[in-house]
Amino acid sequence: MKIPSLLVLAQAIFGFHAVFADVTTTIVASSNYGVWEGWGTSLAWWAAAFGNRDDLANAVFSLNSVSLNGVTLPGLGMTIVRYNAGATSTNSVNGESIVKSPKIIPSRLIEGYWIDWTSTDPTSSSWLWTQDAKQRAMMQKAKTLGANQFELFSNSPMWWMCNNHNPSGSDDGSSDNLQTWNHQQHAVYLAAIALYAKNNWGITFNAVEPFNEPASNWWNGKTGTQEGCHFSPATQQDILPRLRSELNSRGLTSVQVSASDETNYDTAISTWKSLNTTAKAAVARINVHGYQYGNGDRSGLYSQAVSSSKKLWNSEYGESDATGSQLIANVILDFRWLHPTAWVYWQIVDGGGWGLITGDNDALTLSGPTQKYYVLALLTRHIRPGMRILDSGCDYAIAAYDTSAHKLVIVAVNWGSAQYLNFDLSQFTTPGTSGTTIQRWSTQIGSGDRYATYKDTTLSGSKFWSYFQQNQVQTFEVPGVYI
C-alpha cells in the first residue's frame, strides 16, 4: 500500500490551497535596483522589411489583443525603440561605390541618409532623406502606440567612410574600418539624423549610440552577412566626445550618448575600463548585449556602472531557442546580477528560433509566434515602466513594485520537477489583505499554456503559493502591497 504524502493529506483535509510549499523565497522589500525604464526592440532588420504592418506594430508596441495571421496575441507593450542608422546606398561618387560582402544577406543592409561626402549640409543633394522608409514607418507607429524611449544606433559608418568601402567590416575583421579622417564625419552623421528626426519626424531620440559590438573581430567585409565595424578603444574614445560636441552644437544637449554595446558583459567591462576620463564623461549610459547568456561577470559590470554614476541597459539580446527557456533564464540572471533598467530584444521577426514571430525578412513571409513570444509577454505586460525593481531573494524569480498602484509583480519559473513555489511577503509593511485573490498568468515552456490567466491563488497572511509544472513560467500581481 502506498502511503499518501503530507501534501496529499493536507489537500484532502484542508482543501486545495492549504498546502505546504516545496520551495520558499522571501521578497526583499527594502531593496531597490532602480526604476524600470521599459522593454524594447531594435527595428533593423525586421521593421525594414515589415514596417508597413499595423498588426505587427500593435503586437509589439500595444497592450491590446492582436490578430496576426489568424492567431490572437497579447500585445507586448514595448516602450523602447532602437532605430538603426544605415550604412548603405546604391549611388557612386567620383567612380567609387559601395563594396558588398559576397555573403551579405540583403535584408541586413540598411539604407543610410548621407550618400556621399561632398557636403555636410543635410539639405544638400549629398543627403537622401527618403531612404529607409519602412523602418521609419514602424518607428512612427511605435510612437503612436505609446513608445516613449528612442535610441539611434549605428552598426557601421556609411560605406564611403570605411577604408574598404564595405559596411560589413574590414578585410581581416579585426582592424578598424572607419577612415581616421572620418571620425568627425561619423559623429556629424549621427547628430544630423538626430536633429532631422526631431524637426521632421516628430521623434526625439533620448540617446545616440555610435558603435555596435565594436571590440568584436567578426566584422569581416569578405565573409560578413550584415553591417558591422570594429572600433578599437582608442578610436572609440576619440569619437565619443566628438559625438557629444556635435549633438550640443545642434542644440541637442539633452540627447544622451550611450556606449559601447559590446557583445557581452566581460568585453563591456574591459572596454569601459580602457576608455579615458574624457570619453567616459561624454557617456551617460553603458549599453551591453546579452550574448554571454548564462556566463559572464554581470555583477562586475553593474559595479562599473554604479561607480561611474552611469545608467545600464541590456540593449540587445537574442538566441535561437524558440521555447523561451533561455530567454527567461537569462532575464532572471540579468535582474539578479546585472540590474539593468531596460531590456531590449533583437529580432521580432526571424527564422531559426531567433524571432519572437517566425518569418523571413528577405522573402517577406510571416507564420506564427514562437512560445518565446508568450514567455516574454509574461514580463513585458506586467513589469512596466516606473516600477521599482526589487531583490526576489532567489535565482528563479524576479520582482517589481508599482509604488502608485501599490501592486507587487512576481515572475517565476520552475526548472525542476513539478512542485509548489511559495512567496513570502512578510518584509512589506502591508503584504496585502489575507484572503485576496491573486491573478496569475501562465506559459508552459515548449508547449501548453500560452499566456493563460487564472484566478485561483489566494494570499494567506503574508504568503501565497502556486503549483508549477516543470518548465512553467508564471506571473503574479499582488494588490494592496505597501513598502
C-alpha positions as CSV (number, residue, x, y, z in Angstrom):
1,M,0.0,0.0,0.0
2,K,1.3,3.5,-1.0
3,I,1.3,5.9,2.0
4,P,0.0,9.4,1.0
5,S,2.4,12.3,1.2
6,L,1.8,15.1,3.7
7,L,0.9,17.3,0.7
8,V,-1.8,14.9,-0.5
9,L,-3.2,14.5,3.1
10,A,-3.2,18.3,3.6
11,Q,-5.1,18.8,0.3
12,A,-7.7,16.1,1.3
13,I,-8.2,17.6,4.8
14,F,-8.0,21.3,4.3
15,G,-8.7,21.8,0.6
16,F,-6.5,22.7,-2.4
17,H,-5.0,25.9,-1.0
18,A,-3.9,24.5,2.3
19,V,-0.6,23.1,1.2
20,F,3.0,23.1,2.1
21,A,5.3,24.7,-0.5
22,D,8.3,22.8,-1.6
23,V,10.4,26.0,-2.2
24,T,10.1,29.4,-0.5
25,T,11.6,32.8,-1.3
26,T,11.2,36.0,0.6
27,I,10.9,39.2,-1.4
28,V,13.3,41.8,-0.1
29,A,11.0,44.8,0.3
30,S,13.8,47.2,1.3
31,S,15.8,46.6,-1.9
32,N,15.9,49.0,-4.8
33,Y,17.7,48.3,-8.1
34,G,16.3,51.3,-9.9
35,V,13.2,52.5,-11.7
36,W,12.3,50.3,-14.7
37,E,12.5,52.2,-18.0
38,G,11.0,49.6,-20.2
39,W,11.2,46.7,-22.6
40,G,12.1,47.2,-26.2
41,T,13.3,46.0,-29.6
42,S,15.7,47.1,-32.3
43,L,13.9,47.9,-35.6
44,A,16.6,46.6,-38.0
45,W,16.2,44.3,-39.7
46,W,12.6,43.1,-39.2
47,A,11.0,46.6,-39.4
48,A,12.9,47.5,-42.5
49,A,11.1,44.5,-44.1
50,F,7.7,44.8,-42.4
51,G,7.5,48.4,-41.3
52,N,4.1,48.9,-43.0
53,R,2.3,46.2,-40.9
54,D,-0.1,47.6,-38.4
55,D,-0.8,44.2,-36.9
56,L,2.9,43.7,-36.1
57,A,3.2,47.2,-34.7
58,N,0.2,46.5,-32.4
59,A,1.6,43.1,-31.3
60,V,4.9,44.7,-30.3
61,F,4.0,48.1,-29.0
62,S,0.4,47.9,-27.7
63,L,-1.2,46.0,-24.8
64,N,-4.2,45.1,-27.0
65,S,-5.2,41.6,-28.1
66,V,-4.0,41.5,-31.7
67,S,-4.8,39.1,-34.6
68,L,-1.8,38.1,-36.6
69,N,-2.2,35.5,-39.3
70,G,-5.3,34.2,-37.6
71,V,-3.6,33.9,-34.2
72,T,-4.7,36.2,-31.3
73,L,-1.7,37.5,-29.5
74,P,-1.4,39.5,-26.3
75,G,0.4,42.8,-27.2
76,L,3.8,43.0,-25.7
77,G,3.5,46.7,-24.8
78,M,7.1,47.5,-25.6
79,T,8.0,51.2,-25.0
80,I,11.7,51.3,-26.2
81,V,12.7,51.6,-29.9
82,R,16.2,51.3,-31.1
83,Y,16.5,52.8,-34.6
84,N,19.4,51.8,-36.8
85,A,21.1,54.5,-38.9
86,G,22.0,52.5,-42.0
87,A,25.3,52.5,-43.9
88,T,24.2,51.5,-47.4
89,S,23.4,53.4,-50.5
90,T,23.4,52.5,-54.2
91,N,25.0,55.7,-55.7
92,S,28.5,56.2,-57.0
93,V,30.7,59.1,-56.0
94,N,33.6,60.0,-58.3
95,G,33.6,56.5,-59.6
96,E,33.6,54.9,-56.1
97,S,30.7,52.7,-54.9
98,I,29.8,50.5,-52.0
99,V,31.6,47.2,-51.8
100,K,29.4,44.3,-50.6
101,S,30.4,41.1,-48.9
102,P,29.8,38.1,-51.2
103,K,27.8,36.5,-48.3
104,I,25.7,39.5,-47.4
105,I,22.1,38.9,-46.6
106,P,20.2,41.7,-48.5
107,S,17.7,42.5,-45.7
108,R,20.6,43.2,-43.4
109,L,21.9,46.1,-45.5
110,I,20.1,49.2,-44.2
111,E,19.8,52.3,-46.3
112,G,21.7,55.3,-45.0
113,Y,21.0,59.0,-45.5
114,W,24.4,60.6,-46.1
115,I,25.0,59.2,-49.5
116,D,28.2,61.0,-50.4
117,W,31.0,63.0,-48.8
118,T,30.6,66.2,-50.9
119,S,28.6,68.2,-48.4
120,T,27.9,68.1,-44.7
121,D,24.7,70.1,-45.3
122,P,21.7,67.9,-44.6
123,T,19.6,69.9,-47.0
124,S,22.1,69.3,-49.9
125,S,21.9,66.6,-52.6
126,S,24.5,64.7,-50.6
127,W,21.8,63.6,-48.2
128,L,18.7,61.5,-49.2
129,W,16.1,61.6,-46.6
130,T,13.6,59.3,-48.4
131,Q,15.7,56.3,-47.6
132,D,14.7,53.6,-45.2
133,A,11.0,54.4,-45.3
134,K,9.7,51.2,-43.7
135,Q,11.9,51.3,-40.6
136,R,10.9,54.9,-40.1
137,A,7.3,54.0,-40.6
138,M,7.5,51.3,-37.8
139,M,9.1,53.9,-35.5
140,Q,6.2,56.2,-36.1
141,K,3.7,53.5,-35.4
142,A,5.5,52.6,-32.2
143,K,5.3,56.2,-31.0
144,T,1.6,56.4,-31.8
145,L,1.1,53.3,-29.8
146,G,2.9,54.6,-26.7
147,A,6.6,54.0,-27.2
148,N,8.4,56.9,-25.4
149,Q,12.1,56.0,-25.4
150,F,14.0,56.2,-28.7
151,E,17.7,55.3,-29.3
152,L,19.6,55.9,-32.5
153,F,22.4,53.4,-33.1
154,S,24.9,52.5,-35.8
155,N,26.1,49.1,-36.9
156,S,28.6,50.7,-39.3
157,P,29.5,54.1,-40.6
158,M,28.3,55.0,-44.1
159,W,30.1,52.8,-46.6
160,W,32.1,55.7,-48.1
161,M,33.6,56.4,-44.6
162,C,35.1,52.9,-44.5
163,N,38.6,52.1,-45.5
164,N,37.4,49.4,-48.0
165,H,34.0,51.0,-48.7
166,N,32.5,47.8,-47.2
167,P,30.0,48.3,-44.4
168,S,30.3,44.7,-43.3
169,G,33.8,45.3,-41.9
170,S,37.5,45.4,-42.6
171,D,39.1,42.8,-44.8
172,D,40.6,41.0,-41.8
173,G,37.7,41.5,-39.5
174,S,39.8,42.8,-36.6
175,S,41.0,46.2,-37.9
176,D,39.3,49.5,-37.6
177,N,37.3,50.1,-40.8
178,L,36.4,53.8,-40.2
179,Q,38.9,56.0,-42.0
180,T,40.8,58.2,-39.5
181,W,39.8,61.4,-41.3
182,N,36.1,60.4,-41.0
183,H,35.9,60.1,-37.2
184,Q,34.3,63.5,-37.1
185,Q,32.1,62.7,-40.1
186,H,30.7,59.7,-38.3
187,A,29.7,61.9,-35.4
188,V,28.3,64.5,-37.8
189,Y,26.2,61.8,-39.5
190,L,24.5,60.6,-36.3
191,A,24.0,64.1,-34.9
192,A,22.5,65.3,-38.1
193,I,20.0,62.4,-38.1
194,A,19.0,63.1,-34.5
195,L,18.3,66.7,-35.4
196,Y,16.4,65.9,-38.6
197,A,14.3,63.3,-36.7
198,K,13.3,66.0,-34.2
199,N,12.5,68.6,-36.8
200,N,10.8,66.4,-39.4
201,W,9.8,63.0,-38.0
202,G,8.4,64.1,-34.6
203,I,10.9,61.8,-33.0
204,T,13.2,63.0,-30.2
205,F,16.0,60.5,-29.6
206,N,16.8,60.0,-26.0
207,A,20.2,58.6,-26.8
208,V,22.6,58.0,-29.6
209,E,25.0,55.0,-29.7
210,P,27.8,55.3,-32.3
211,F,29.0,51.6,-32.1
212,N,27.7,48.1,-32.2
213,E,29.9,45.3,-30.7
214,P,33.0,47.4,-31.6
215,A,35.6,45.1,-30.0
216,S,34.4,42.0,-31.9
217,N,36.6,40.5,-34.6
218,W,33.9,39.1,-36.8
219,W,33.1,42.3,-38.7
220,N,34.7,41.0,-41.9
221,G,34.0,42.5,-45.3
222,K,34.8,39.3,-47.1
223,T,32.5,37.0,-45.2
224,G,30.1,39.2,-43.3
225,T,26.3,38.7,-43.6
226,Q,25.4,42.1,-42.1
227,E,26.6,45.7,-41.4
228,G,29.3,45.9,-38.8
229,C,32.5,47.6,-37.9
230,H,35.4,47.1,-35.5
231,F,36.4,50.1,-33.4
232,S,39.5,50.0,-31.1
233,P,39.1,51.5,-27.6
234,A,41.4,54.4,-28.8
235,T,39.1,55.1,-31.7
236,Q,36.0,54.9,-29.5
237,Q,37.4,57.4,-27.1
238,D,38.2,59.7,-29.9
239,I,34.6,59.5,-31.4
240,L,32.6,59.7,-28.2
241,P,33.5,63.3,-27.2
242,R,33.1,64.3,-30.9
243,L,29.6,63.0,-30.9
244,R,28.8,64.8,-27.7
245,S,30.1,68.0,-29.2
246,E,28.1,67.6,-32.4
247,L,24.9,67.0,-30.5
248,N,25.5,70.0,-28.4
249,S,26.2,72.2,-31.4
250,R,22.8,71.4,-32.7
251,G,21.0,72.2,-29.5
252,L,20.6,68.5,-28.6
253,T,22.1,68.9,-25.2
254,S,19.5,66.6,-23.6
255,V,20.2,63.8,-26.0
256,Q,22.5,61.3,-24.2
257,V,25.4,59.4,-25.6
258,S,25.4,55.7,-24.9
259,A,28.3,53.2,-25.3
260,S,29.6,50.7,-26.2
261,D,27.1,48.0,-27.0
262,E,29.7,45.3,-26.6
263,T,28.6,41.7,-27.3
264,N,28.9,40.5,-23.7
265,Y,29.4,41.5,-20.1
266,D,33.1,40.7,-19.8
267,T,34.0,42.6,-23.0
268,A,31.9,45.6,-21.8
269,I,33.9,45.7,-18.6
270,S,37.2,45.6,-20.5
271,T,36.2,48.3,-22.9
272,W,34.8,50.6,-20.3
273,K,37.9,50.3,-18.2
274,S,40.0,51.2,-21.2
275,L,38.3,54.4,-22.0
276,N,39.8,57.7,-20.8
277,T,38.2,60.2,-18.5
278,T,37.1,62.4,-21.3
279,A,35.3,59.7,-23.2
280,K,33.6,58.4,-20.1
281,A,32.4,61.9,-19.3
282,A,30.7,62.0,-22.7
283,V,28.7,58.8,-22.0
284,A,25.5,58.9,-19.9
285,R,24.7,55.2,-20.2
286,I,26.5,51.9,-20.6
287,N,24.9,49.6,-23.1
288,V,25.7,45.9,-23.2
289,H,24.5,43.0,-25.2
290,G,23.5,39.7,-23.6
291,Y,25.2,37.2,-25.8
292,Q,27.2,35.7,-23.0
293,Y,24.0,34.1,-21.9
294,G,24.5,32.2,-18.6
295,N,28.1,33.3,-18.2
296,G,30.0,36.5,-17.7
297,D,30.6,38.9,-14.9
298,R,27.2,40.7,-14.7
299,S,27.8,42.0,-11.2
300,G,31.2,43.3,-12.2
301,L,29.7,45.4,-15.0
302,Y,26.9,46.7,-12.6
303,S,29.7,47.7,-10.2
304,Q,31.4,49.6,-13.0
305,A,28.2,51.4,-13.9
306,V,27.4,52.3,-10.2
307,S,31.0,53.6,-9.5
308,S,30.9,55.7,-12.7
309,S,27.4,57.0,-11.9
310,K,26.1,55.7,-15.3
311,K,22.8,54.0,-16.2
312,L,23.0,50.5,-17.5
313,W,20.9,48.8,-20.2
314,N,20.9,45.3,-21.7
315,S,20.4,46.9,-25.2
316,E,20.3,43.7,-27.2
317,Y,19.5,40.1,-26.6
318,G,18.6,37.1,-28.8
319,E,19.1,33.4,-29.4
320,S,17.7,30.5,-31.3
321,D,15.7,28.8,-28.5
322,A,12.1,29.2,-29.7
323,T,10.8,27.7,-26.5
324,G,11.7,30.7,-24.3
325,S,13.7,28.6,-21.9
326,Q,16.9,30.5,-22.4
327,L,15.2,33.9,-22.5
328,I,13.6,33.6,-19.1
329,A,16.7,32.1,-17.6
330,N,18.9,34.9,-18.8
331,V,16.4,37.7,-18.0
332,I,16.4,36.4,-14.4
333,L,20.2,36.4,-14.3
334,D,20.2,40.0,-15.6
335,F,17.7,41.1,-13.0
336,R,19.5,39.3,-10.3
337,W,23.1,40.4,-11.1
338,L,23.3,42.9,-13.9
339,H,20.4,45.2,-12.7
340,P,19.7,47.0,-16.0
341,T,16.9,49.5,-16.0
342,A,15.8,48.4,-19.6
343,W,16.0,45.2,-21.6
344,V,15.8,45.0,-25.4
345,Y,15.1,42.0,-27.7
346,W,16.9,41.9,-31.0
347,Q,14.6,40.5,-33.8
348,I,10.8,40.4,-33.5
349,V,10.6,38.6,-36.9
350,D,13.2,36.0,-37.9
351,G,13.7,32.3,-38.6
352,G,15.7,29.6,-36.8
353,G,14.1,30.3,-33.4
354,W,15.6,33.8,-33.2
355,G,12.4,35.7,-33.9
356,L,9.5,36.1,-31.4
357,I,7.5,35.6,-34.6
358,T,8.7,33.2,-37.2
359,G,9.3,34.8,-40.6
360,D,11.7,35.6,-43.4
361,N,12.8,39.2,-43.7
362,D,14.0,38.6,-47.3
363,A,11.1,36.6,-48.6
364,L,8.7,38.8,-46.7
365,T,6.8,35.9,-45.2
366,L,5.3,35.5,-41.8
367,S,4.0,32.5,-40.0
368,G,3.2,32.3,-36.3
369,P,4.5,33.2,-32.9
370,T,7.1,31.1,-31.1
371,Q,6.5,30.0,-27.5
372,K,9.2,32.5,-26.6
373,Y,6.8,35.3,-27.5
374,Y,4.4,34.2,-24.8
375,V,7.2,33.8,-22.2
376,L,8.3,37.4,-23.0
377,A,4.7,38.6,-22.6
378,L,4.7,37.4,-19.0
379,L,7.5,40.0,-18.4
380,T,6.7,43.0,-20.7
381,R,3.0,43.2,-20.0
382,H,3.4,43.2,-16.2
383,I,6.7,44.8,-15.3
384,R,6.0,48.2,-16.6
385,P,7.9,51.5,-16.8
386,G,8.1,53.3,-13.5
387,M,8.1,50.2,-11.3
388,R,10.8,49.7,-8.7
389,I,13.0,46.6,-9.2
390,L,13.3,44.5,-6.1
391,D,15.5,41.7,-5.0
392,S,13.5,38.5,-5.3
393,G,15.7,36.6,-2.9
394,C,16.3,33.8,-5.3
395,D,17.6,32.8,-8.8
396,Y,14.2,31.6,-10.2
397,A,12.1,34.7,-9.8
398,I,12.2,38.5,-10.3
399,A,10.1,41.1,-8.6
400,A,8.9,44.6,-9.3
401,Y,6.8,47.1,-7.3
402,D,4.3,49.6,-8.6
403,T,4.5,52.4,-6.0
404,S,1.4,54.3,-7.3
405,A,-0.9,51.3,-7.6
406,H,0.6,49.5,-4.5
407,K,1.0,46.4,-6.6
408,L,3.7,43.7,-6.4
409,V,4.6,41.8,-9.5
410,I,6.5,38.5,-9.4
411,V,7.6,36.4,-12.4
412,A,8.9,32.9,-11.6
413,V,9.9,29.7,-13.4
414,N,10.2,26.2,-12.1
415,W,13.0,24.2,-13.7
416,G,12.8,21.0,-11.6
417,S,10.1,18.5,-11.1
418,A,6.5,19.8,-10.5
419,Q,6.2,21.5,-7.2
420,Y,4.7,24.3,-5.2
421,L,6.6,27.6,-5.1
422,N,5.9,29.8,-2.0
423,F,6.3,33.5,-1.9
424,D,6.8,35.3,1.5
425,L,5.9,39.0,1.6
426,S,6.5,39.4,5.3
427,Q,9.1,42.1,4.8
428,F,6.4,44.5,3.4
429,T,4.7,46.9,5.8
430,T,1.4,45.7,4.4
431,P,1.8,42.5,2.3
432,G,-1.8,42.8,1.0
433,T,-5.0,41.6,2.6
434,S,-5.2,38.0,3.6
435,G,-7.8,36.2,1.5
436,T,-7.3,38.4,-1.5
437,T,-7.4,36.6,-4.9
438,I,-4.1,37.0,-6.8
439,Q,-4.4,36.8,-10.5
440,R,-1.8,34.7,-12.3
441,W,-0.7,34.2,-15.9
442,S,1.0,31.1,-17.2
443,T,3.1,30.0,-20.1
444,Q,4.5,26.5,-20.4
445,I,7.9,26.4,-22.0
446,G,7.9,24.2,-25.1
447,S,4.1,23.7,-25.4
448,G,1.0,24.1,-23.3
449,D,-0.3,27.3,-21.8
450,R,0.2,30.3,-24.0
451,Y,-0.3,33.3,-21.7
452,A,-3.3,31.7,-19.9
453,T,-4.8,33.6,-17.0
454,Y,-6.2,32.2,-13.8
455,K,-7.8,33.5,-10.5
456,D,-7.2,30.5,-8.2
457,T,-4.4,31.8,-6.0
458,T,-5.1,33.4,-2.6
459,L,-3.0,35.4,-0.2
460,S,-2.8,33.6,3.2
461,G,-1.4,36.0,5.8
462,S,1.8,37.3,4.3
463,K,2.3,34.3,1.9
464,F,0.9,32.8,-1.2
465,W,1.9,29.7,-3.2
466,S,1.2,28.2,-6.6
467,Y,1.7,24.8,-8.2
468,F,4.3,24.8,-11.1
469,Q,4.8,22.2,-13.6
470,Q,8.3,21.6,-14.8
471,N,9.4,24.4,-17.1
472,Q,6.3,26.5,-16.3
473,V,6.6,30.3,-16.1
474,Q,4.1,32.3,-14.1
475,T,3.4,35.9,-13.4
476,F,1.5,37.1,-10.3
477,E,0.1,40.5,-9.5
478,V,-0.5,41.1,-5.7
479,P,-2.7,44.1,-4.9
480,G,-2.7,46.2,-1.8
481,V,1.0,45.8,-1.0
482,Y,2.8,48.7,0.8
483,I,6.5,49.0,1.4
